[in-house]
């Protein structure tokens, strides 16, 4: 196992497990688990990316870290977190179809309640397209959305953290 993966997989697996637990916890609390687990991911991602890059720099690379090292480690961490989280949420929704139907119906209710606002800001056609896509939503759509919303901020956080932790010997 190369040193990048060796120093990254733990942080990714633990971070992904936390995301799955947050999804379940938010559901148990009666809060929309899709939206709040996404927000939780925004807090969790930079913590695990920072810890993973710092671990690589201090423990695996003799105190040195180039920008490319940080980007590689960060990419592995946020990709593993996103994959584990997305697959975990997908499996949960497959195992508990009632939960999926509850999430789907709450999203449909929200769009129906905001119909006039959406139409005034966009148009009737946009509303109808969005409404139709919600009716056709599947567990894979929710899992893929979670995956994407961990990848995009993960890249942003990785760039910043790689610059902050960059350290080379002269």
URSULMO-V451688 format. One record per residue. RES is the residue in one letter. OMEGA is omega in degrees with one decimal (NA if undefined). D_LAST is the distance of its C-alpha to the last C-alpha in Angstrom with 2 decimals. Layout:
RES;OMEGA;D_LAST  RES;OMEGA;D_LAST
This chain:
X;-177.9;28.89  X;-171.9;25.42  X;176.7;22.71  X;-179.2;22.83  X;-179.8;26.54  X;-179.1;26.49  X;-175.1;24.38  X;-168.5;26.28  X;-179.7;29.94  X;-178.4;30.73  X;178.2;29.61  X;-179.5;31.50  X;179.8;34.62  X;178.3;34.83  X;177.4;34.26  X;177.7;36.91  X;176.5;39.29  X;179.3;38.91  X;177.8;39.79  X;178.2;42.88  X;178.3;43.90  X;177.6;43.51  X;179.6;45.76  X;-179.6;48.37  X;179.3;48.10  X;176.4;48.56  X;-179.8;51.56  X;179.9;53.01  X;179.7;52.64  X;179.9;54.59  X;177.7;51.77  X;-174.8;50.96  X;-178.5;48.39  X;-178.3;47.06  X;-175.5;46.04  X;176.0;44.87  X;175.3;42.83  X;177.8;41.03  X;177.2;40.28  X;177.4;39.23  X;178.3;36.79  X;177.6;35.16  X;-174.8;34.47  X;-176.0;33.60  X;-177.6;31.22  X;178.9;28.38  X;-177.8;28.69  X;176.4;28.41  X;178.4;25.71  X;-178.6;23.58  X;-179.3;24.38  X;179.0;23.76  X;178.6;20.35  X;176.9;19.30  X;179.3;20.90  X;-178.6;19.04  X;-172.0;15.60  X;-173.3;16.59  X;-173.1;19.06  X;-171.3;18.50  X;176.2;14.83  X;174.5;13.30  X;179.4;12.12  X;175.5;10.26  X;172.7;12.29  X;178.2;12.40  X;-178.5;15.47  X;174.8;17.34  X;-179.5;16.95  X;178.7;18.37  X;179.2;21.06  X;179.7;22.10  X;179.7;22.45  X;178.3;24.19  X;179.7;26.48  X;-177.4;27.59  X;-176.6;28.27  X;176.0;30.28  X;178.2;32.06  X;177.8;33.17  X;-178.3;34.26  X;-179.1;36.21  X;179.9;37.80  X;-179.6;38.85  X;-179.6;40.14  X;179.1;42.01  X;178.8;43.58  X;178.8;44.50  X;177.9;46.19  X;179.5;47.94  X;178.2;49.33  X;-178.6;50.46  X;175.4;52.28  X;-179.2;53.89  X;-178.9;55.02  X;-177.1;56.35  X;176.5;57.94  X;177.5;59.54  X;178.4;56.14  X;-179.8;55.32  X;177.9;58.70  X;178.5;58.16  X;-179.5;54.81  X;-178.5;56.35  X;177.8;59.38  X;177.9;57.35  X;177.3;55.37  X;178.0;58.68  X;179.9;60.17  X;-178.3;57.32  X;177.3;57.70  X;179.6;61.49  X;-178.2;61.29  X;-176.0;59.02  X;-176.4;61.04  X;179.2;62.21  X;-179.5;58.79  X;-180.0;57.19  X;-179.9;60.04  X;-179.3;59.87  X;-179.6;56.14  X;173.3;56.13  X;-177.2;59.51  X;-177.7;61.99  X;177.9;60.63  X;177.8;57.09  X;-177.8;58.64  X;178.2;60.77  X;179.2;57.90  X;180.0;55.78  X;179.1;58.80  X;179.7;59.60  X;175.6;56.05  X;178.7;56.21  X;-179.2;59.50  X;-177.1;57.91  X;178.7;54.77  X;175.8;53.93  X;179.1;51.72  X;178.8;49.26  X;179.4;48.93  X;179.9;47.99  X;179.8;45.47  X;176.2;43.93  X;177.1;43.74  X;179.3;41.88  X;-177.9;39.48  X;-177.1;38.80  X;167.4;38.34  X;179.7;35.62  X;-174.6;33.77  X;178.4;33.76  X;177.8;32.36  X;177.5;30.01  X;179.5;28.26  X;-179.8;28.12  X;-179.5;26.76  X;179.0;24.13  X;-178.0;22.74  X;-177.0;22.57  X;178.1;21.21  X;177.6;18.47  X;-178.4;17.30  X;-174.6;17.69  X;-178.7;15.92  X;-178.4;12.97  X;177.6;9.77  X;177.6;6.49  X;179.9;3.77  X;NA;0.00
